[in-house]
């Protein structure tokens, strides 16, 4: 089948600028500063409003192009340079993947994820899992790995968070106009939109397929909100992580069953099928049906699927593993089992954590593990914890055999490195730094950067963060009906000269956003020292169904606005990628306080460390692999208590002691010409050790070398 993409937006540009369409419909621009600057020169106000080139170009009047083209040649010169860079990237003759695996000529990796966090203009992500998926796709593109992504195109995405004057979180769902986003519907050779069908009880749900280009990688996203479907089925792909359990099950059936059919319709022959978290596990059931209908036996089909499937689990928290009541799953799988000519219980047993055990739910993690050849966690500690949780599903294996391996997460450095830090690195270390992302010897040169220049770059990024936070707070105050004097007061919040600590992530209770308030008086003493003050920025959302998480949001908001720590504690509403980018680039320290060992990995701290912000963290997730005694601080010693109150007490006391005895003195003392010498040394150590070890470039190569290629060959 010949597959093409349809032009959908009403974008009219002169012939001289015709390549703008290609550029705007490829998210390469979102990690390429020169491309973003070029779009800004077209219309700075519109770019600042949308940060989306498709929406920008739709709104440019024809007469504006003449002015830009005739501005003395600078605009056209910039255009040609950006297009040249884009073409050079897209047509690179020998990619890093080809250099490392020159004999590979197999099919692509088909990577399934329920969310992709690529840019703030595409709200089809919730948090860490989605941003990790987005960085995985970007890194696969940079590496030149044969790779396609499969996901869902959510009409309303994840909710926007609004905080009312009492600190309550409200959930706002907006409708996305897909025709104003940098994605396009796929079109078949017949001239119609590409549609795949998913059989659900008593009806067939049809899914339109959209294409999203991420550099050299294509993502294919499923959309049920089309006229072909019954009005009750169109909202299946409406909201990410919808609360209703049956609707959630329908979403995951669409992702797994429908996604596997997209791969088939496109004529792809994946060498590896990669399930990123259990949400996509039903793809194995669709593959099973296809193989049985092709004449394979059950055992032959199982062997085939297990032979080329990888599963990555992302949570050591039992509640984070998706489960459904068995009667509900039977309702949906029973008709499917009939088309496979197998007993429905045979399918149900695939999702049982303990075979033949009564009263247990259908577990997508168990299904994914059973159908995979290789299973991995996302940090060394998480691999060990997952081996203990799931070793009983690996025949003849104990937890000591480490049946669950690990690939520690990494982040896409070009996306998350701030402008000033990037400029400094390019000036001092060379423009080719992206070619050395996993080279620890190369990044050791960060220790030789001029301290005054590094400190200046950090402060410029910090000032930019402060401007964003103040702007957001003024909008929030205005919505609450605050007085003009109160809104003017925002301009005095967040002194850029004060030690600033960031805590931003999903407000699940195990992440313990409230840990530092356990001894309020001691925290107040730390924050309010006249000569050495400290300020904190909090941001994050709690899931609409997470009551305790929402109460935690409310508690911290009230401390920020109604306690005597007002001005020392800031809560920034509506955490999303743009806010995250400013925070990790601007804070002085990144704080992480999960209840060990419940943080699978964490990636926000990696992004901050790459920008020179050391981590102050519990020994959980990725941090035990990163901490070397000189690149940040370790809260507690990794000891785990059965009593959660005792654990919280010990960790809080350790936090206060480190702040009082190490962090605050290091930041404020030993200044030479305004530069905190000891602190900048810690910043350099953080960057030099974290960038090569925790970049997505290292991560994607680990997957290729240890998971993808052994299976593909």
PyMOL commands that set and color helices and strands:
alter all, ss='L'
color gray80, all
select helices_A, chain A and resi 15-17+20-24+27-31+33-42+44-50+53-58+62-69+74-90+96-100+128-143+178-180+234-237+245-265+278-280+283-293+298-307+318-320+326-340+344-350+364-370+380-393+399-401+413-416+419-429+433-436+440-448+451-479+484-492+509-511+515-517+520-527+547-562+577-586+604-610+623-626+644-668+677-693+696-712
alter helices_A, ss='H'
color red, helices_A
select strands_A, chain A and resi 4-5+109-112+147-152+160-163+169-172+184-187+195-200+203-214+217-223+272-276+309-312+323-324+362-363+374-377+405-406+499-504+534-539+569-572+589-592+614-618+632-635+671-672+675-676
alter strands_A, ss='S'
color yellow, strands_A
deselect
rebuild
show_as cartoon
